[in-house]
Amino acid sequence: MNALRRNVLKGAAGAGAVAVAVAAGLLKPTQAMAAWNKAAFDAKNVGAALNGIGVADPADSKDITIKAPDIAENGAVVPVEVTSDIAGTTSIAILAEKNASPLVSNFNLSGGALGFISTRIKMGQTSLVRAVVKAGGKSYTAAKEVKVTIGGCGG
C-alpha cells in the first residue's frame, strides 16, 4: 500500500473527528487561548503598563542584554532578543516606550527555563526598547534605543 495515501487518509480522518467534536460543542477554540492581561496591554504609557504587569520600580541591571538593530529600516518587523543572566528569571516583558500601547509582549517562564526570548515587534517611531525581568521576587530593567526609518504602527 502506498505510504503517502495512508498518511493522507489518516490526516483526513483526524481532521474530520476534530470537526465533529467542534460542531458537537466538545471542543471550544477559545479554551486554547492564553491568558490576556487587558489592563497592561491597553495601557497608554509605560508607568501604567508596568503597573499592569505588577512591576513598581525596576532596578537597572547589566545582566540583561537586549539585541536589536540600532536602525530598523521597517518598524513593522523589528527583531528583538532579550537574554537575562539573572538566576531564577520568571518573566520577561518588552516595551516600546513611544508606541501607542507600550507593552509589546510579556513572557512567563517556567522553572528551570533559560532567561532568553526572541521575537519581532512593531514600532511606530524611534524610541527606547525596554526589557523588564522578574527574578527572585524583584524586578530589573535594561533599555536600548532603536531608530525607526519607516513607521510600523500605521506610519
Secondary structure, 3 states (H helix, E strand, C coil): CCHHHHHHHHHHHHHHHHHHHHHCCCCCHHHHCCCCCHHHHHCCCHHHHHHHCCCCCCEECCCEEEECCCEECCCCCEEEEEEECCCCEEEEEEEECCCCCCEEEEEECCCCCCCEEEEEECCCCCEEEEEEEEECCEEEEEEEEEEECCCCCCC
